[in-house]
Amino acid sequence: MSMVKESVDVDVPLGAVYNQWTLFEEFPRFMEGVDSVTQLDDRHNHWRTSIGGVTREFDTEIVDQLPDERIAWRTVDGDVKQHGVVTFQRLDDAHTRVNMAIDFRPEGVAEKAGDALGMVDRRVKGDLRRFKDFVERRGGEEGGWRGRVSPG
């Protein structure tokens, strides 16, 4: 398994940043290589990605979600193996830090080489930068879900 950790400071209040992040179906608007995310229910999403000419589909399960603090997930179906957590930290009334940690298993020679060259780290960093730009341009969220998903 490989681990990626990245963070970005967003010039938007904590609640708005968290709310925007919970709109998973909007991820293709700022995540490179994500073609679609379909929210199946409060805990499950179906992903379709195209990275390096390889299209993959997989399902994720949210295993822990605490409003304004964290969202943790894991893959449960498909050919992608990963789990991760995104946390939200209030810096002041108008600024929020978003921290992401993803543990994943690269498959095949191309993915292993890309991981070794730091391509995954750069992609996650770019996704967070694009999220920052996305939510800052709006000045707030487009909606959100503030429910609690407890582990287990």
N, C-alpha and C positions, 0 to 999 in steps of 0.2 A: 504494500500500500504506500501511496505517496500523500504528503500533506501540503496544502497550500493555505497560507494565512495572509490576508490583505485587509486594509482598512482605508476608509475615506471619510473626511469631514465634510458635512453637508450644511449649507447655510439656510437651513429650514428647521423649525422646531421639531422636537422628538416625536410628538404624536402624529404629525403630518408625514414624517419620514416613515415611521412604522406602518401607518395606514396604507401608504402607497406601496410599500413592499408586500403587503398582504394581497395585493391584486395580481396574483400569479399569472393570469392570462395576459397581462401587459408586459411580461418579461421579454418577449421578442422585440419590443420597442427599444430595449437598451442592452440586451444580452446577445453578443455575437454568436452566431451558430445555432441559436434557438429559433426554430421555425414556428413552434406552437406549444402552448401549455394549456391543457384543458382541465379545469378544476372539476373533479368527479363528485366530491363531497367535502366536508370541513377538514378532512384529514388526508385526502388522496388527490394526486394530480397525475395526468398523463402527459409526457413530454415527447416531442419530436425534434431532433437536432440534426444538423448537417455540418459536420466539421471535417475539413480535409478531404472532401469528396465522399465521406462515409455518413450515411443516414442511419440514425438509431432511434428507436422508440423504447420508452421505459416508463414505469410508474414509480412515484415516490409516495411515501407516507410521512406526514408530520407526526413526530413522536413527542414533541414538547413545544408548546406555544404559549408564551406569557406576554400579554399586551405591553408594548413599550419596552420590552426587555430582550426577548429572544424567540427565535423560531429554529427548531432542530428537525432534521429530516433524515430519511434513509431511502435507498431504492429498495423496492420490494418485488419488482417484476421487470424483465427485459434483460438486455445484454450490457447494461452499465452497472457497475458496482461502486457505490459511494455512500457516504453519510457526511453530514455537516451541520454547522450551526451558524446563524447570523445573529449578532447581538447589536443592540442599539444603546448608545450611551449619551445622555444629555450632557452637553458641554456648558450651555447656558440657555436662556430662554429662546434663542434664535438659531442655535447650532447643535448639531448631532453628529456623533461619530458612529459609523457603521463598520463593524468588524465581521469578517467572514473567515471561517475555517472549514476546509473541505478535505476529507480523507477519501482517496479514490484509488482504484486499481486500474492502471493503464493496461490495455489489451493489445497484443500484437506489436510487431517491430516498430511501426510508424508511431504509435502512441507512446511507447516506451522511449523512443528517441526524442519525440517532442517534449515529453516530461523531463528528460535529462537536459534538454536545451533550455528549459525554463519557459516553454510556450504556454503551459497551463497557468503558471503564475502571472504571466503578462496578460493572458486572456481574462482572468479573474480581476486583475487590477483595472483593465480596460472596461470591463462590465461595471465595476463599481464607479469608475469615473463617469461613464455614460449615465448610470443611475443618478449620480449627483447632478449632472447637467439636466437630466430629464425632470427631476423633481424641483430643482431650483428655477427652471424656466416657468414652471407652473406656479411657483410660490406656495404650493401646498399640494395636498393629495387629491385624487379624483374619487375617492371613496375609501373603503377599507373594511376589514373584518376584525373585531376586537374580542372574539371568543377565546376561551381558554381550552387548550388541548393538554391534558396531563399525561405524563409518561405512564406506560403500562396500560 
